[in-house]
Amino acid sequence: MNAENSLADLACEACRADAPKIEGQALQEQLKRLPAWSLVEIDGVKRLERVYTFPDFSAALDFTVKIGELAEDANHHPQILTEWGKVTVHWWTHKIKGLHRNDFILAARCDGVY
Ligand SMILES: C[C@H](O)[C@H](O)[C@H]1CNC2=NC(N)=NC(=O)C2=N1
């Protein structure tokens, strides 16, 4: 069982506006558990990013629906860009304008349905 799978199995917690952001060394440690993901910063907000590739638009759309369903199940939602052959997913926690443990859990769950 690799670290990524155990990450996907963790429970998401209801995120509060005063929840601590994951930053610094803790952020680097969590990133190691998501080798296919990158850390990006857009408009001053750190996010997790992965680009998934597919044979066509239909497969990309099917994956998009799966991501939407796991997001709804967790009440934690990504930004998704769906294109022909590509789905770009960004995770961050809007309430804290940064990264929360939930974002790492959901990113791992996305990998689980890819
Ligand atoms: C009211 C609802 O629970 C909140 O707006 C949830 C919905 N999904 C969410 N998703 C993400 N990524 N961040 C949030 O802060 C967030 N908040």
The ligand as a Gaussian input file, in Angstrom:
#p B3LYP/6-31G(d) Opt

LIG

0 1
 C      -21.049000      25.780000       2.129000
 C      -20.068000      24.709000       1.633000
 O      -19.950000      23.685000       2.594000
 C      -18.706000      25.331000       1.520000
 O      -18.770000      26.428000       0.655000
 C      -17.650000      24.339000       0.977000
 C      -18.011000      23.766000      -0.373000
 N      -16.835000      23.226000      -1.053000
 C      -15.609000      23.755000      -0.844000
 N      -14.578000      23.397000      -1.616000
 C      -13.362000      23.939000      -1.452000
 N      -12.339000      23.565000      -2.252000
 N      -13.156000      24.869000      -0.520000
 C      -14.096000      25.315000       0.303000
 O      -13.839000      26.191000       1.149000
 C      -15.403000      24.722000       0.188000
 N      -16.401000      25.055000       0.987000

